[in-house]
Amino acid sequence: MKAVSFGIVKINGEEYEKDVVIHTNGKVSKRKKKKSKDLKPTYGHTPLSDKELDVIEDEEPEVVYIGTGYEGSLPITPEALKVLKDYETVILPTPEVIPKIEADKRKLVAFIHVTC
């Protein structure tokens, strides 16, 4: 199986069918989309908002990756972009971002959207 197909992402040999966060220690957790759910009516989709980015401040990564979904459709709020400007940030569709994450040896945090 490829590292990414619609609705599934494979990280460190394990498959995930939900949006995930990769932490600086390499652990993978479920993305806490509920923090941004109230913005869904505005964006037509639950966006990545600054409300979810507290993990970045806590973990102090060298780089932040955002996988915007199989077709790159995950909205990112202006407030989230303001937080991200303080970090080296790579924002790409999920199929393009996964190989970059796998090749990067720096301390990183990644938010990965698995659909759209």
C-alpha positions, 0 to 999 in steps of 0.5 A: 500500500502507498503511504497515502490513499483517500481516507487512509494515511500510513505512518511508521507502518501503521494505518490511520483512517482519521486525521492525526497529529504527529508529535515531536516524540514520534507518537501519533494521536487523533487530531482534536477537530472538535476545537475547530468544529464551530467554524465548520459553517463558515468554511463548509468543512472543519478547518485547521484553526489556531485552537488546535495549534497549542501542541506547537507551543508546548512541543517547540518543533523545528518545523511544522507540517500540514497535510491538507488532505488527499486533494489539498482541500483542508481550510486553514484559518487566518488565525492559524496562519498567524501562529504558523508564521513563527515556525518553519511551516510546510503546507502541502496536500497529504500525498506530497507532505508524507514523504517530506515528513518521512525524510525530515530528521528534525524535531517536527509536529505534523497535522495530517488530514486524510480525506478531501 
